[in-house]
C-alpha cells in the first residue's frame, strides 16, 4: 500500500538528492535508519511517479548511494531493480530501454546471488528479461520463455501469497498463445488471487476484465471495469493513472451495450 505521507514535488527531489550525498557516517549503529528512510520516500515517489517522471532518477541516485554503503542490503536491490525497470519503460529510445532493462536484470541477478530464497529477485529478473525479449522480437521472446516462466513460478514456490507474483503469472498465461502454454482459466485464477490478496490493486481487476472480454463475458467484464473506474483507494496511483484507468475506459468501448 502507498505510504500515508506527502512531499511537495520540488521538496521531494531536493530531499532525495541531498540524501544521496550522505555517507555511511549518517547510519545508525544498526545501519537501518538511513536506508529505511530512503525506502519510505522511494516507495512514495515510485508509486506517484505520474506527478513527475524525474522523481525516478532521484530515486535511482539515492538507492545507488545506499548500495555503496550497504552492498548486502536486499531491499535496496529490490527497489533499484524496480526503479531501473520503470526508467526503461519511460525511455524514448531503444538503446535507452535496452540499457535500463539490462541494468535492472543485473540488479535482480545480484539479489539472487545474495539470497536465492528472495522471491523479489526472481520476479524482477523475469520482468526485465521479458522486456528484453520483447525488444529482440518474437522468436527471441519464445527462446527466453522457459527461463521467464520458471522464474515467475519460483516466486510463488517461495511465497504463494505474493501479490505481484500472482499477477505476473496471470499476465503470462493471458499473453501467451495456446500453443506456447497460454491458458485463460489459469490467467483468471492468478488474476483473481492477486485481487483477493490486495483488493486495491486495480491492475489485477484490469487483468480479470481482459479475460472476460476475450471470452465475451460482457457483464462480468463490465463489473470489473466499473470497479476500476470507481476505485476510491488504489495501491499504486501511478499505475492507476497511467495504465489501469485508461485501459478500463478503452475496454468499456469494446463491450456491447
Secondary structure, 3 states (H helix, E strand, C coil): CCCCCCCCHHHHHHHHHHHHCCCHHHCCCCCCHHHHHHHHHHHHHHHCHHHCCCHHHHHHHHHHHHHHHCCCCHHHHHHHHHHHHHHHHHCCCHHHHHHHHHHHHHHHHHHHHHCCCCHHHHHHHHHHHHHHHHHHCHHHHHHHHHHHHHHHHHHHHHCCCCHHHHHHHHHHHHHCCHHHCCCHHHHHHHHHHHHHHCCCCHHHHHHHHHHHHHCCCHHHHHHHHHHHHCCCCCCCHHHHHHHHHHHHHHHHHHCCC
